[in-house]
């Protein structure tokens, strides 16, 4: 009797151990790894680089915008007028430089030569007049004052002839290299001023830096803007990923590129496919927003699951559940 009872207890014990061992293996090696997280929110705050008054807003909240699309414009009428004035100044400086580079015209040189010939004629006439008055003074016909006046007239005529001769030489040589270099520098400064004004006008156009969705429209036409005042807040939707956290014991079960299945409470029947794209190499404490079955003080690693959401089912910030298949080794 005792042997029978002992045998039954032994069989029961073996059966319990067998069931416990199978249950332990199933708990330690689940078919998939379930992680909880949210669709990551990435936002760009757009502001004008310059200051001014908004002339036009071309996007509303919820609109999808493409990279390079103009979504707001400043009133740049004053800058455009200044740019036109600077263009005229550039043209004036360019003509001045061309005049210096070409030198004197043949007509100008001929004019200076004619003036020199007239001055030399005056010198000859003054010399003859001085000679005649000097002879008359020797005959005591004219006074000393008349002789002095004739000498002064001759000297003035000679000085004017020398001046015209120097002007003729300058006209033939043309402008100095320093004058041409100065004109070139003035032209470059004028062109730089035009480029600066055109750049400021271009800064009056606000363009989307990437494909995104307008999340917030913060200002309206007529508002004054500064580089520190955002105009739009854009939400980046491509690429879209789920930010989840995995515990260190499960870290060896995932790898970049492995497939994943993403499910949300709003569309449990429409799972979204994804792949593991990034696994953090640094541990951190579990964020408060993550709901797990373990203590929040445990260390976890951030994982990003990039999803292929062609139908735009997922919304930014939406809670999501990620299912990762786990392979079993025999």
Helices and strands as residue ranges (DSSP letters): H 2-28, E 32-39, E 43-46, E 52-57, E 64-65, E 70-74, H 77-102, H 106-138, H 144-173, H 177-203, E 205-207, E 212-217, E 224-225, E 232-235, E 240-247, G 248-253, E 259-263, E 272-279, E 284-285, E 299-307, E 319-325
